[in-house]
């Protein structure tokens, strides 16, 4: 098998991996702080060649893994990567880390929009008295820039009323409806930040998360959307969050490592 693509030794890498093992507000299952390490370890067993696009993305674009970042230092770390005209890929940790990374990206891309893959709307103003809870991440994001939400299948009454009053409801693409990729693309600006909560995937392939919801998206569903976004938009940064590894169950860790590499491949093939 190939060496870890997340530790590719390129002199001028296009993609910079930033582990951020932050976990403070998880509300059901725990363990997201070990997610970044699990993804990095699983990446050692990926083949570097992608037969779908016919290239070795790591070899073509270059990937480098930085030292882990704490939550307070994540925004300046992302800013530094963007200043160097590279693409940061943050490995969480819980979903609350996305706000700081998105705020940093907004400074470089004024027209920034976010696409959130998630089982949950995450639109509460506060949860357990905490406005920075992972359950509030998209409410905070909307204070920074517009966002499109994909795969949602769990929403509270409070969030429902907010989404309707804020005109966000039309940008929530619920899992129980047919996902219109063209509409999703039309709702995004040119410069896009991807935030991917692993619980958007069905628990049958992604049990390793703190708040699983039945009826999620499957592998091919996700790839179709991500491929289209990568082809049509300028992806400036992304994060993959809420993986809570289960000891002895390696497939979910490998799934997210593979998804990251597929996304890198789509961007490298443009």
Secondary structure, DSSP 8 states (H G I E B T S, - for coil): ----GGG---TT-SEEEEEE---S---SS--GGGHHHHHHHHHTTS-SEETTTTEEHHHHH-EEE-----GGGHHHHHHHHHHTT-EEEEEESSTTHHHHHHHHHHHH-TT-EEEEE-SB----S-BTTBTTSGGGHHHHHTTTSEEEEEEE-B--HHHHHHHHHTT-GGGEEETTS---HHHHHHHS-SEEEEEEEGGGB-TTT---BTT--SS-B-HHHHHHHHHHHHHHSEEEEEEEE-B--BTTB-HHHHHHHHHHHHHHHHHHT-
